[in-house]
Amino acid sequence: MGVALFACGCPSRPSAPTLDARAATAWGEEDDASAGAAQVEDAHIGDASDGALVYQGPPVLRINGRPAGFIRFVHIAQGAGRVRFIGRNADNYERASVEAEVNEGETSGYLPTVNVPHRVRVMPVGADPDAGVSVELAAIVQSDVYNNAGCTVVFGGRAPWRPRARTQDPEVRRLVRVVDIPRRDSSGIGMLRFMAGVAGAWPATFVERDASVYERLPFLVITGMRRMPAGAHEFKITSRDGAQVSDPLRIDLPGGETHTLWVFGDHRRASERGLRYLLTNDVPPGRIGPDFTGEMPVYR
């Protein structure tokens, strides 16, 4: 699956680490097999006379006749290289499986799958998934898949300095589940949330025009959505002691839909690899309509 990436340059200053900026589309091109498996059907629109639930949104997505949604994998784990994500149905649920190989600093895009809970694993490319815990790069997590909407599983953090410190180290590589809320604002206002995955610089504070946008963000914790003007934005990131972590981070925020800004890297090794960011659109393909905010999860 190809993911469209757009590089944007950020100027480097001697006094601060450079920042490698990237933005990505919310989804890549689906291959023929994926596209053929996902079908849509018209949703029933109720009215006051028959008492039916009114549904305002796109057609319901189904796979093999079953309600379906989307899962997306985001890779911001420091130094992990290209990895393989595997999501399979949790115990006691019908068979479902989805997987993707993703480079560091990129996203798989939204992948359609049946709306049952998925157990998500991450391992090196080429590893045998049946080899047991020896191939796991992080602990397995369970992620729900919502009807007609998306969710994201993020691989972030860094390798532990000492193997025995794995359970005590808050920066250790791990999988984090994030719920995506596909909303549209007809006024063209942008909606943006943040995740700070910069090792050695948490809690992190995002500042724009000398005003805090979000303060003291814990490591690999997603923020709420912030309504912001569409267009150019420049953020400074400061660590717990108030020191600036990198050069100003510059993005062009599209209006009307929800986006996430993922900032990652290792502040203590910024001179070697730099700090980076990924800007993603959080609306799965075709999954939004007037006043649509997603369905509650339903397991049929």
TAZI-V169612 format. One record per residue. N is the residue number from 1. NEAR is the number of other ideal C-beta (glycine too) atoms within 12 Angstrom. D_FIRST is the distance of its C-alpha to the first C-alpha in whole Angstrom. Layout:
[[N,NEAR,D_FIRST] [N,NEAR,D_FIRST]]
This chain:
[[1,29,0] [2,19,4] [3,32,7] [4,19,10] [5,23,13] [6,17,16] [7,17,19] [8,21,22] [9,13,25] [10,25,28] [11,17,31] [12,19,33] [13,13,36] [14,9,38] [15,11,39] [16,24,35] [17,32,32] [18,25,30] [19,37,27] [20,27,23] [21,35,22] [22,36,18] [23,31,17] [24,37,13] [25,30,12] [26,35,13] [27,35,9] [28,29,6] [29,17,6] [30,25,6] [31,16,7] [32,10,11] [33,13,11] [34,26,10] [35,19,12] [36,12,15] [37,24,15] [38,35,16] [39,19,19] [40,21,21] [41,17,25] [42,13,28] [43,23,29] [44,15,33] [45,17,35] [46,13,38] [47,11,41] [48,9,44] [49,7,46] [50,10,44] [51,8,43] [52,12,40] [53,15,37] [54,17,36] [55,23,32] [56,19,31] [57,31,27] [58,27,24] [59,23,24] [60,31,24] [61,37,20] [62,24,21] [63,33,19] [64,17,22] [65,15,24] [66,28,24] [67,33,23] [68,40,20] [69,44,18] [70,45,15] [71,48,14] [72,52,12] [73,47,12] [74,49,14] [75,44,15] [76,48,18] [77,41,20] [78,38,23] [79,26,22] [80,34,20] [81,23,17] [82,24,14] [83,38,14] [84,30,13] [85,47,13] [86,37,15] [87,40,16] [88,28,19] [89,27,22] [90,23,25] [91,13,28] [92,11,30] [93,22,27] [94,23,25] [95,17,22] [96,33,19] [97,26,16] [98,40,13] [99,28,11] [100,37,8] [101,26,9] [102,39,9] [103,29,12] [104,33,15] [105,38,15] [106,38,12] [107,44,10] [108,44,8] [109,37,9] [110,46,11] [111,46,10] [112,42,13] [113,46,15] [114,37,19] [115,36,21] [116,34,23] [117,30,23] [118,40,20] [119,32,21] [120,46,19] [121,35,19] [122,43,17] [123,33,18] [124,23,18] [125,23,15] [126,13,17] [127,22,20] [128,15,21] [129,24,20] [130,13,24] [131,13,26] [132,12,27] [133,15,27] [134,12,27] [135,21,23] [136,29,23] [137,38,22] [138,33,23] [139,21,25] [140,29,23] [141,30,23] [142,24,24] [143,38,22] [144,37,23] [145,48,20] [146,36,22] [147,36,23] [148,42,21] [149,40,20] [150,48,18] [151,41,18] [152,51,17] [153,48,17] [154,42,18] [155,52,19] [156,48,21] [157,38,25] [158,37,26] [159,24,27] [160,22,31] [161,17,34] [162,11,35] [163,11,34] [164,10,37] [165,14,36] [166,22,33] [167,12,34] [168,12,36] [169,20,34] [170,22,32] [171,31,30] [172,30,28] [173,35,25] [174,33,24] [175,37,21] [176,34,22] [177,34,22] [178,38,22] [179,31,23] [180,43,21] [181,29,24] [182,40,22] [183,31,25] [184,30,26] [185,27,29] [186,13,31] [187,12,33] [188,17,30] [189,23,31] [190,32,28] [191,34,27] [192,40,26] [193,34,26] [194,43,26] [195,39,25] [196,47,27] [197,48,25] [198,46,27] [199,36,29] [200,31,33] [201,37,33] [202,34,33] [203,26,35] [204,43,33] [205,32,34] [206,39,33] [207,26,35] [208,27,35] [209,15,39] [210,11,40] [211,13,40] [212,22,38] [213,32,35] [214,30,34] [215,21,36] [216,23,36] [217,34,33] [218,24,32] [219,35,29] [220,38,26] [221,24,28] [222,34,26] [223,28,29] [224,19,30] [225,28,28] [226,25,31] [227,22,31] [228,32,32] [229,21,32] [230,21,29] [231,16,29] [232,19,30] [233,29,30] [234,24,31] [235,39,31] [236,28,33] [237,45,32] [238,32,36] [239,29,36] [240,21,39] [241,15,42] [242,17,41] [243,19,39] [244,27,37] [245,42,33] [246,42,32] [247,28,32] [248,29,32] [249,46,28] [250,24,28] [251,34,25] [252,22,25] [253,36,25] [254,29,24] [255,24,27] [256,23,26] [257,33,23] [258,42,23] [259,41,21] [260,43,21] [261,46,22] [262,45,21] [263,45,23] [264,50,23] [265,44,25] [266,35,28] [267,36,31] [268,21,33] [269,20,31] [270,30,30] [271,16,32] [272,14,30] [273,26,26] [274,29,27] [275,43,26] [276,41,22] [277,42,21] [278,45,18] [279,40,18] [280,48,16] [281,39,17] [282,45,18] [283,38,18] [284,42,15] [285,28,15] [286,25,18] [287,40,19] [288,33,22] [289,22,26] [290,15,29] [291,16,31] [292,28,28] [293,26,27] [294,35,25] [295,28,27] [296,16,29] [297,20,27] [298,20,28] [299,21,28] [300,15,30]]
